[in-house]
Amino acid sequence: MAQTNQDLISLEKKLLEKEEKLEAEQKKLEKEKEKIRELQEKYEEKLERSSSLTREEAKKEFLSEVEQHETKTVAKLIKEREEDAKLTADRKAQEILVDSMRHGATNYIAEFTVSIVKIADEEIKGRIIGKEGRNIRAFEQATGVDVDLDEEGVIRLSSFDQVRREIARRSLEKLVKDTRIQPFRIEELVEQTKQEVERIMFEEGERLTHEVGVYNLPKELISILGRFKFRTSYGQNLVVHTLEDVKIGVHIAQEIGADANVVRLGALFHDIGKVLEGEGSHVKLGVDLLKKFNIPEPIVNCVWEHHEDKPFSSVESVIVHIADQISGARPGARYEDVEEYGKRITEMEEIAKKYDGVEDAYAFEAGRELRVIIDPGILDDAQTTVLAAKIRDEVSKSQAVPGEIKVTAIREFRAVSSEFSS
């Protein structure tokens, strides 16, 4: 019993000693903590003094740096995503255009206007000329075309109006087979042929509109569209071009979710002004005609804007413009005699160069635009404006260029100063 008490006393003593040691260690740790706090405060005070920033300002500066770093990271990610999206969009756009062009393929047989009638016997020319030339005069007066009989084996017909030339061609073919060639018979055959061609144009207009899925148009509009059969632009038949334009445009519209019906009608009518007579470009003539028939404004705008004569007002207008460019620019769609083309372009430039104050001139856009370089020491701005109008008028009168010719006069004054030093 005495031993047990002794053991307990000894254990209690040891516990007290350990407790004292722990208290001493704790005090020591508290002192170390205090020293660390003092050092931290001194460091912060020193940092604030050296950077002239308060603690809150330093905190804001730190957060700003973090934000700036993260912003750069986010911007980098956005840029990467944009590049990926652009590549995807480019690929998708290529797929849409290629697929649209494939859908634009047409099996329509273009009948280009023919201005030559072959004859088997030269004696036929004598019958067509008639006594003292009365038959040929009657024929030219009735058809409105010039007749050239100089080449052996053929008769050439010349007229700026291709419908007239088609009427003349058909009438002449009938006369060649007819034994009764006289002025009265000529006038009778030409009148019959005019009615025949009018009927053909209406039928061709119907065929064209039905081919592109358009119905119930006014008969006058259908007849005008039928004139496309006898109209070419740079060798490209307007019926074929219009069919391609509509099919390409509609397919693009369907792919991107645009109004396919607006594109369909816009593409159908976009070149209708080319078969109309009147002042101004084919765009202006087409717009005026469609307004006369109260065609909806979005469709009229497609016609108005397909050559960018007016800023694009809708995605449908842009699509009609793109489809027109694709159809006209594809290899083999259009052609023109290279020699005659070069001659015409050279003549346009020479017309401009002959005026005083013109340093040089360049024709662009297949002769639709003439850029004239003006000597600023000879002509002022007002004189330059007047000169541009004169050149445009003369070129328009002397050159057979489709649509209006744009003359851009560039008058730029440059002062160059140089110094030589050795």
SULPE-V696460 format. One record per residue. N is the residue number from 1. RES is the residue in three letters. SS is DSSP state (alpha for helix, beta for strand, coil for the rest). PHI is phi in whole degrees, 0 to 359 (999 if undefined). D_CENTER is the distance of its C-alpha to the mean C-alpha in Angstrom with 1 decimal. Layout:
BEGIN
N;RES;SS;PHI;D_CENTER / N;RES;SS;PHI;D_CENTER
END
This chain:
BEGIN
1;MET;coil;999;115.1 / 2;ALA;alpha;297;115.8 / 3;GLN;alpha;293;113.5 / 4;THR;alpha;298;110.6 / 5;ASN;alpha;297;110.9 / 6;GLN;alpha;297;110.9 / 7;ASP;alpha;296;107.6 / 8;LEU;alpha;295;105.9 / 9;ILE;alpha;297;107.0 / 10;SER;alpha;296;105.6 / 11;LEU;alpha;294;102.3 / 12;GLU;alpha;296;102.0 / 13;LYS;alpha;297;102.7 / 14;LYS;alpha;297;100.0 / 15;LEU;alpha;296;97.5 / 16;LEU;alpha;295;98.4 / 17;GLU;alpha;296;97.9 / 18;LYS;alpha;295;94.5 / 19;GLU;alpha;297;93.6 / 20;GLU;alpha;296;94.7 / 21;LYS;alpha;297;92.6 / 22;LEU;alpha;295;89.5 / 23;GLU;alpha;296;90.0 / 24;ALA;alpha;295;90.4 / 25;GLU;alpha;295;87.2 / 26;GLN;alpha;295;85.4 / 27;LYS;alpha;298;86.6 / 28;LYS;alpha;298;85.5 / 29;LEU;alpha;295;81.9 / 30;GLU;alpha;298;81.8 / 31;LYS;alpha;296;82.7 / 32;GLU;alpha;295;80.0 / 33;LYS;alpha;299;77.4 / 34;GLU;alpha;299;78.5 / 35;LYS;alpha;298;78.2 / 36;ILE;alpha;296;74.7 / 37;ARG;alpha;297;73.7 / 38;GLU;alpha;297;75.2 / 39;LEU;alpha;296;73.4 / 40;GLN;alpha;297;70.0 / 41;GLU;alpha;296;70.6 / 42;LYS;alpha;298;71.6 / 43;TYR;alpha;294;68.4 / 44;GLU;alpha;296;66.2 / 45;GLU;alpha;298;67.9 / 46;LYS;alpha;296;67.5 / 47;LEU;alpha;295;63.8 / 48;GLU;alpha;297;63.3 / 49;ARG;alpha;296;65.2 / 50;SER;alpha;289;63.3 / 51;SER;alpha;260;59.8 / 52;SER;coil;57;60.8 / 53;LEU;coil;240;59.3 / 54;THR;coil;281;61.0 / 55;ARG;alpha;298;61.0 / 56;GLU;alpha;293;58.4 / 57;GLU;alpha;294;56.2 / 58;ALA;alpha;296;56.6 / 59;LYS;alpha;297;55.6 / 60;LYS;alpha;297;52.5 / 61;GLU;alpha;298;51.7 / 62;PHE;alpha;297;52.1 / 63;LEU;alpha;297;49.9 / 64;SER;alpha;297;47.2 / 65;GLU;alpha;297;47.3 / 66;VAL;alpha;297;47.0 / 67;GLU;alpha;297;44.1 / 68;GLN;alpha;298;42.3 / 69;HIS;alpha;296;42.9 / 70;GLU;alpha;291;41.7 / 71;THR;alpha;299;38.6 / 72;LYS;alpha;299;37.7 / 73;THR;alpha;296;38.3 / 74;VAL;alpha;297;36.2 / 75;ALA;alpha;299;33.3 / 76;LYS;alpha;297;33.6 / 77;LEU;alpha;296;33.5 / 78;ILE;alpha;298;30.4 / 79;LYS;alpha;299;28.6 / 80;GLU;alpha;298;29.7 / 81;ARG;alpha;293;28.5 / 82;GLU;alpha;297;25.1 / 83;GLU;alpha;296;24.7 / 84;ASP;alpha;298;25.9 / 85;ALA;alpha;295;23.4 / 86;LYS;alpha;296;20.5 / 87;LEU;alpha;299;21.7 / 88;THR;alpha;296;22.2 / 89;ALA;alpha;296;18.7 / 90;ASP;alpha;300;17.2 / 91;ARG;alpha;296;19.5 / 92;LYS;alpha;295;18.8 / 93;ALA;alpha;297;15.0 / 94;GLN;alpha;299;15.8 / 95;GLU;alpha;298;18.3 / 96;ILE;alpha;296;16.1 / 97;LEU;alpha;294;13.4 / 98;VAL;alpha;297;16.4 / 99;ASP;alpha;295;18.3 / 100;SER;alpha;294;15.6 / 101;MET;alpha;295;15.4 / 102;ARG;alpha;295;19.2 / 103;HIS;alpha;291;19.4 / 104;GLY;coil;281;17.2 / 105;ALA;coil;300;19.9 / 106;THR;coil;232;21.7 / 107;ASN;coil;258;25.2 / 108;TYR;coil;290;24.8 / 109;ILE;coil;269;26.7 / 110;ALA;coil;282;24.9 / 111;GLU;coil;253;27.5 / 112;PHE;coil;289;26.4 / 113;THR;coil;297;28.3 / 114;VAL;coil;257;31.5 / 115;SER;coil;244;33.3 / 116;ILE;beta;232;36.4 / 117;VAL;beta;242;39.5 / 118;LYS;beta;276;42.0 / 119;ILE;coil;233;45.7 / 120;ALA;coil;274;48.7 / 121;ASP;coil;223;51.2 / 122;GLU;coil;293;51.0 / 123;GLU;alpha;296;53.6 / 124;ILE;alpha;298;50.9 / 125;LYS;alpha;299;49.3 / 126;GLY;alpha;296;52.6 / 127;ARG;alpha;294;52.6 / 128;ILE;alpha;290;49.1 / 129;ILE;alpha;292;50.1 / 130;GLY;coil;77;53.2 / 131;LYS;alpha;294;56.2 / 132;GLU;alpha;56;55.4 / 133;GLY;alpha;77;51.7 / 134;ARG;alpha;291;51.8 / 135;ASN;alpha;291;49.8 / 136;ILE;alpha;294;46.9 / 137;ARG;alpha;293;46.8 / 138;ALA;alpha;295;46.9 / 139;PHE;alpha;295;44.1 / 140;GLU;alpha;295;41.8 / 141;GLN;alpha;290;42.7 / 142;ALA;alpha;287;42.1 / 143;THR;alpha;263;38.7 / 144;GLY;coil;77;37.3 / 145;VAL;coil;237;36.6 / 146;ASP;beta;266;38.3 / 147;VAL;beta;247;40.4 / 148;ASP;beta;246;41.2 / 149;LEU;coil;249;44.3 / 150;ASP;coil;287;44.8 / 151;GLU;coil;276;43.6 / 152;GLU;coil;288;46.2 / 153;GLY;coil;85;45.5 / 154;VAL;beta;218;42.3 / 155;ILE;beta;238;41.4 / 156;ARG;beta;260;38.0 / 157;LEU;beta;246;36.3 / 158;SER;beta;231;34.0 / 159;SER;coil;197;32.0 / 160;PHE;coil;288;28.6 / 161;ASP;coil;264;28.6 / 162;GLN;alpha;287;28.0 / 163;VAL;alpha;290;29.6 / 164;ARG;alpha;301;32.7 / 165;ARG;alpha;295;32.7 / 166;GLU;alpha;292;32.7 / 167;ILE;alpha;297;35.6 / 168;ALA;alpha;296;37.4 / 169;ARG;alpha;298;37.0 / 170;ARG;alpha;295;38.4 / 171;SER;alpha;295;41.1 / 172;LEU;alpha;294;42.2 / 173;GLU;alpha;298;42.5 / 174;LYS;alpha;291;44.8 / 175;LEU;alpha;294;46.8 / 176;VAL;alpha;300;47.3 / 177;LYS;alpha;275;49.0 / 178;ASP;coil;268;50.9 / 179;THR;coil;276;54.3 / 180;ARG;coil;258;54.3 / 181;ILE;coil;258;52.0 / 182;GLN;coil;208;52.8 / 183;PRO;alpha;309;50.8 / 184;PHE;alpha;297;51.6 / 185;ARG;alpha;294;50.5 / 186;ILE;alpha;299;47.3 / 187;GLU;alpha;298;46.4 / 188;GLU;alpha;295;47.3 / 189;LEU;alpha;294;45.2 / 190;VAL;alpha;296;42.1 / 191;GLU;alpha;295;42.4 / 192;GLN;alpha;298;42.7 / 193;THR;alpha;292;39.7 / 194;LYS;alpha;301;37.6 / 195;GLN;alpha;295;38.5 / 196;GLU;alpha;296;37.9 / 197;VAL;alpha;292;34.3 / 198;GLU;alpha;300;33.7 / 199;ARG;alpha;296;34.9 / 200;ILE;alpha;298;32.8 / 201;MET;alpha;295;29.6 / 202;PHE;alpha;296;30.5 / 203;GLU;alpha;297;31.2 / 204;GLU;alpha;292;28.0 / 205;GLY;alpha;297;26.1 / 206;GLU;alpha;297;28.2 / 207;ARG;alpha;298;27.5 / 208;LEU;alpha;296;23.7 / 209;THR;alpha;295;23.8 / 210;HIS;alpha;292;26.3 / 211;GLU;alpha;299;24.4 / 212;VAL;coil;263;21.5 / 213;GLY;coil;83;24.1 / 214;VAL;coil;242;24.1 / 215;TYR;coil;226;27.5 / 216;ASN;coil;62;29.6 / 217;LEU;coil;281;27.3 / 218;PRO;coil;302;29.2 / 219;LYS;alpha;300;30.7 / 220;GLU;alpha;296;29.3 / 221;LEU;alpha;295;25.7 / 222;ILE;alpha;298;26.6 / 223;SER;alpha;296;28.1 / 224;ILE;alpha;295;25.1 / 225;LEU;alpha;297;22.9 / 226;GLY;alpha;295;25.6 / 227;ARG;alpha;295;25.0 / 228;PHE;alpha;305;22.0 / 229;LYS;alpha;300;24.7 / 230;PHE;alpha;251;25.7 / 231;ARG;coil;232;22.4 / 232;THR;beta;235;20.4 / 233;SER;beta;230;17.5 / 234;TYR;coil;55;18.1 / 235;GLY;coil;83;20.4 / 236;GLN;beta;263;18.2 / 237;ASN;beta;296;20.0 / 238;LEU;alpha;292;18.1 / 239;VAL;alpha;295;20.0 / 240;VAL;alpha;297;19.0 / 241;HIS;alpha;299;15.3 / 242;THR;alpha;294;15.6 / 243;LEU;alpha;300;17.6 / 244;GLU;alpha;299;15.3 / 245;ASP;alpha;302;12.3 / 246;VAL;alpha;297;14.8 / 247;LYS;alpha;295;16.4 / 248;ILE;alpha;295;13.5 / 249;GLY;alpha;298;12.0 / 250;VAL;alpha;297;15.6 / 251;HIS;alpha;295;16.5 / 252;ILE;alpha;298;13.8 / 253;ALA;alpha;300;15.0 / 254;GLN;alpha;295;18.6 / 255;GLU;alpha;292;18.2 / 256;ILE;alpha;258;17.0 / 257;GLY;coil;84;19.1 / 258;ALA;coil;276;16.8 / 259;ASP;coil;282;18.1 / 260;ALA;alpha;293;17.8 / 261;ASN;alpha;290;19.4 / 262;VAL;alpha;296;17.1 / 263;VAL;alpha;297;14.1 / 264;ARG;alpha;303;16.6 / 265;LEU;alpha;287;17.4 / 266;GLY;alpha;299;14.1 / 267;ALA;alpha;291;12.8 / 268;LEU;alpha;296;16.3 / 269;PHE;alpha;266;16.3 / 270;HIS;coil;300;12.8 / 271;ASP;coil;249;14.4 / 272;ILE;alpha;296;17.9 / 273;GLY;alpha;295;18.3 / 274;LYS;alpha;290;18.4 / 275;VAL;alpha;252;21.8 / 276;LEU;coil;250;23.2 / 277;GLU;coil;260;25.4 / 278;GLY;coil;151;25.4 / 279;GLU;coil;275;24.4 / 280;GLY;coil;102;20.9 / 281;SER;coil;285;17.4 / 282;HIS;alpha;295;16.6 / 283;VAL;alpha;294;14.4 / 284;LYS;alpha;297;17.6 / 285;LEU;alpha;298;19.9 / 286;GLY;alpha;295;18.1 / 287;VAL;alpha;298;18.1 / 288;ASP;alpha;299;21.8 / 289;LEU;alpha;296;22.8 / 290;LEU;alpha;294;21.5 / 291;LYS;alpha;296;23.2 / 292;LYS;alpha;299;26.3 / 293;PHE;coil;265;26.4 / 294;ASN;coil;57;25.9 / 295;ILE;coil;291;22.8 / 296;PRO;coil;307;22.0 / 297;GLU;alpha;304;19.9 / 298;PRO;alpha;303;17.3 / 299;ILE;alpha;287;16.5 / 300;VAL;alpha;300;16.7 / 301;ASN;alpha;297;14.2 / 302;CYS;alpha;300;11.6 / 303;VAL;alpha;290;12.4 / 304;TRP;alpha;295;12.6 / 305;GLU;alpha;254;9.3 / 306;HIS;coil;289;7.0 / 307;HIS;coil;248;6.9 / 308;GLU;coil;61;7.5 / 309;ASP;coil;293;11.1 / 310;LYS;coil;220;12.1 / 311;PRO;coil;304;11.4 / 312;PHE;coil;300;10.1 / 313;SER;coil;254;13.5 / 314;SER;coil;201;13.2 / 315;VAL;alpha;293;11.8 / 316;GLU;alpha;295;11.9 / 317;SER;alpha;297;9.5 / 318;VAL;alpha;297;6.9 / 319;ILE;alpha;296;8.2 / 320;VAL;alpha;299;8.1 / 321;HIS;alpha;299;4.5 / 322;ILE;alpha;296;4.7 / 323;ALA;alpha;298;7.9 / 324;ASP;alpha;297;7.4 / 325;GLN;alpha;294;5.8 / 326;ILE;alpha;297;8.7 / 327;SER;alpha;294;11.1 / 328;GLY;alpha;283;10.8 / 329;ALA;alpha;266;10.8 / 330;ARG;coil;295;13.6 / 331;PRO;coil;303;17.0 / 332;GLY;coil;88;19.0 / 333;ALA;coil;290;16.6 / 334;ARG;coil;231;16.9 / 335;TYR;coil;208;19.8 / 336;GLU;coil;203;21.6 / 337;ASP;coil;304;25.1 / 338;VAL;alpha;298;25.0 / 339;GLU;alpha;296;28.0 / 340;GLU;alpha;294;27.0 / 341;TYR;alpha;299;23.5 / 342;GLY;alpha;298;25.3 / 343;LYS;alpha;296;27.8 / 344;ARG;alpha;296;25.4 / 345;ILE;alpha;296;23.5 / 346;THR;alpha;297;26.9 / 347;GLU;alpha;297;28.2 / 348;MET;alpha;299;25.4 / 349;GLU;alpha;294;26.2 / 350;GLU;alpha;293;30.0 / 351;ILE;alpha;300;29.7 / 352;ALA;alpha;290;28.4 / 353;LYS;alpha;292;31.0 / 354;LYS;coil;285;33.9 / 355;TYR;coil;280;33.8 / 356;ASP;coil;295;36.0 / 357;GLY;coil;94;34.4 / 358;VAL;beta;264;31.5 / 359;GLU;beta;278;31.7 / 360;ASP;beta;198;28.8 / 361;ALA;beta;211;25.6 / 362;TYR;beta;223;22.6 / 363;ALA;beta;264;20.2 / 364;PHE;beta;228;16.5 / 365;GLU;alpha;53;13.4 / 366;ALA;alpha;56;15.9 / 367;GLY;alpha;88;18.1 / 368;ARG;coil;277;15.8 / 369;GLU;beta;229;16.5 / 370;LEU;beta;237;20.0 / 371;ARG;beta;258;21.0 / 372;VAL;beta;245;24.7 / 373;ILE;beta;267;26.9 / 374;ILE;beta;259;29.7 / 375;ASP;coil;280;33.2 / 376;PRO;coil;292;33.9 / 377;GLY;coil;281;37.6 / 378;ILE;coil;255;37.5 / 379;LEU;coil;243;35.0 / 380;ASP;coil;268;34.5 / 381;ASP;alpha;298;31.4 / 382;ALA;alpha;295;32.6 / 383;GLN;alpha;295;33.3 / 384;THR;alpha;296;29.9 / 385;THR;alpha;298;28.2 / 386;VAL;alpha;296;30.5 / 387;LEU;alpha;297;30.0 / 388;ALA;alpha;301;26.2 / 389;ALA;alpha;294;26.7 / 390;LYS;alpha;297;29.4 / 391;ILE;alpha;297;27.3 / 392;ARG;alpha;300;24.4 / 393;ASP;alpha;297;27.0 / 394;GLU;alpha;291;28.8 / 395;VAL;alpha;295;25.8 / 396;SER;alpha;297;24.6 / 397;LYS;alpha;286;28.1 / 398;SER;alpha;263;28.6 / 399;GLN;coil;240;25.4 / 400;ALA;coil;270;23.8 / 401;VAL;coil;247;20.1 / 402;PRO;coil;299;17.9 / 403;GLY;coil;79;16.8 / 404;GLU;coil;273;17.8 / 405;ILE;coil;264;18.4 / 406;LYS;beta;260;17.6 / 407;VAL;beta;250;20.5 / 408;THR;beta;251;20.4 / 409;ALA;beta;265;24.0 / 410;ILE;beta;252;24.7 / 411;ARG;beta;242;28.2 / 412;GLU;coil;232;29.3 / 413;PHE;coil;266;32.9 / 414;ARG;coil;235;34.1 / 415;ALA;coil;248;37.7 / 416;VAL;coil;245;38.8 / 417;SER;coil;240;42.2 / 418;SER;coil;225;43.9 / 419;GLU;coil;226;47.4 / 420;PHE;coil;261;49.5 / 421;SER;coil;234;52.0 / 422;SER;coil;247;54.7
END
